[in-house]
Amino acid sequence: MQDPSDSMEGAGPEGNGRSDTTGSRAADSPTPHSGSGSAAAPTVLVEVRPGVAVAFGEVPAELIAELKLGPIDLGLVSVDDRTRISAALASIGNTATVGGNLANSFAGMEGVYRLGDTARAYLSAGGTLAVRDGANLGTVLLNGKIAHAVRWTPVTAVTAAGVAAAIGPALAMVALQMMLSQVAGLVRTNIALTSQVLTTVRHGQWAELTALVDAVDRAVARARELGSVTTTEWEKLAAKDDDLRKQRETYRLNVGEHVRQLGQLDTSGQRQYLDTNARAIIFDAHALLSSLKAWTGYQTLHAARARATGREDDGEARLVEIIERETGEEFNSALADATCLVGSLTRELRIITELPGRATVPLTAKRKDAKRARHTSTQLLEAIQPLADALHPPAPPLPVPAVVCAPESLDLDRYLRVLRWFLEAGETLRVLGLDAPDRMGAILDGAKGKVAPTMEKAASRNLVAITDRRIITARTNAFLGQGEIGRDIPVDRVRYVRAPAARDGNGRSAIDLITAEENIRWLFDSDVDNTDVSALAAVLAESMNIPDDERVQLRQQRQAPPEVGTKGEGAGTRSVEPPGPQAPTGDAE
């Protein structure tokens, strides 16, 4: 699954760390020159916490856009702390003695940015070809041209240099500001909490929570304007500590219970739970993030207060780092639960809205009113989709795979639109097929093109989707009608695949799949090309394997003594040969 803080959507760097002008943005290249011929000063990015980088030197808008850098407001980080951070980071790798443009780049801290995993990978890959003074030297490419030189120092180098420990409290303030910035951005997605979500009871709950959120927001805004947390503001806010804890804990428990319930149910039970509790899930997820925003803002003000006192009290200085650590743990846990829950619900709602033939959805009181049910699902999806996309960008539409074993008249798009939401992040669809049941053989041979829609309704055909991770099968009427799948077989369970060259009496091609648990046979229409059927078998054959433990079990069965009192060749007397390079070739039912 993608990290929630990663806002990058582009492809990552090449696996070998090298790049060309089209596929990667970080490369070991000369420093670009301006039109006058003088070398431009590089942007220096120093990672002080995973995903948090301090920038020195010019940070062009093009660089921010290309790397999707998220600026972090430093209003609660004092000028003294900013100076300490600049001085400490400039000492990494003896940069003070480098001279020239690089030394000038460290003259002042220009800002702090949040980087997604993809941006970090780009910068790190570009520097693997040239590492100097503990930093990765590279350039960022835009449209195949060198746009700006970057000097990237990863967090590992900062930690190794002992800098993080030396300015720990100051960096803790930066990390807290990053968390506050991130959760504030999620809350700003502005979920439409309309009457579809807010019941009369929830109106009161929402009003109580938003009053606390607003109080913290006002205190944070005033502290940023004043450059400090005044005693008056802090005392007013500290009086709300219990209320803030109660709100955070209430919605943490609510969301945690949703996640726990889903974890205990099978696929059918999960769907029923999501359908029944959709409104509560949307409300609880948004309320959790809002309470998390208020709590993080409160803790940031608490840390700023302790930081101001800590200049004369070592205990207060250490407290800042404790606050950062504890808040970070709470933040990451809540964000992970919200991402999981919102992702599950959004996937279900997206499937419902994509289904061409779902008859009933238990999201409304009138289960038989399919049109109204679909309309309700669409409204709920519109409410939660901005947050879902911010937490985890949706997968792109599925392209038609290279191998298709289905009648040419089949509308693949409606299958792909639904299947899209069953695939996991990074999962690749390799094969799509539709088998032809025995009882429909005559119809298939007689009038393929004209009766294709009727066949799918009457024949309970099987959809076969093979990815790089698993084999998914489903009855087509259940898949298009209810969004339900049948088998979900990991590819490492494949033991043997056979594709007989001869077609059956109805002209259909067959594939036999033998897994660790069962034998499966698929039959494909007479107009499906043998080349495509062979290609499907070849994809499955890549995963053929008999693990050593299964091989040992088979050998032990061969050596087992015959059972006493049996007649003929029973199970206890049958000889099972150990598998060799090939699996048995008997017909699979």
Summary of the structure (lengths in Angstrom):
residues: 589
radius of gyration: 30.2
end to end distance: 36.8
largest distance: 99.1
contacts: 1857
relative contact order: 0.07
helix: 51%
strand: 14%
